[in-house]
Amino acid sequence: MTNNPLTHLKRDKTLALALKNFTFEKVKREENIALYLCLSIISQQLSTRVARVICDRFLELFTGEEPSCERILQVEKSTLRSIGLSESKCNYIHNVCEFFAEQKLSDERLQDMSNEEVTETLIQIKGVGNWTIQMLLMFAMAREDVFAPDDLGIQKAMTRLYKIEAPSSKELKQQMQLISEQWKPFRTYACLALWSWKDEGN
């Protein structure tokens, strides 16, 4: 098997259509995974523009410094609500930080885990679901073989590209999983290509 993601993925002649205009960049690790998770929660169900504004307000609470979980927990929920966060998001952010602090979860410990172990660990946090963990694995932990069948953009792209007809969400995801098997071990890049292809108006 080739170590070149694009060469490998182009073996799928259908996916190759989405790779034509795809600009390949290797995924990179982020520092402070707990903070990334908090910012992901803030961004959920918001437009990109609004999410950026509220994330910036959140970070401004810490006067330009990247906050630790302990520092975030010192911020009153009323202060978090004042920057535009809902009560549930305030609770979820505190849940994340309490979990990381109690479990003494560091970036290093998480990076030593497999994708499955990361999922089993973080899914215990109320407010953190599979989709959020998949995005974390891709964009914060730089894992190259993550598939996101719950993502609406991936669902739309694959339905169009592969002309999938499925009578239920469950069957759609089953077909998507089956197709994605051939992309291993580079499913993250396949997802990136599918998002890009969809954003081009396909």
Secondary structure by P-SEA (a helix, b strand, c coil): ccccaaaaaaccccccccccccccccbbbbcaaaaaaaaaaaaccccaaaaaaaaaaaaaccccccccaaaaaaccaaaaaaacccaaaaaaaaaaaaaaaaacccaaaaaaccaaaaaaaacccccccaaaaaaaacccccccbbbccccaaaaaaaaaaaccccccaaaaaaaaaaaaccccccaaaaaaaaaaaaaacc
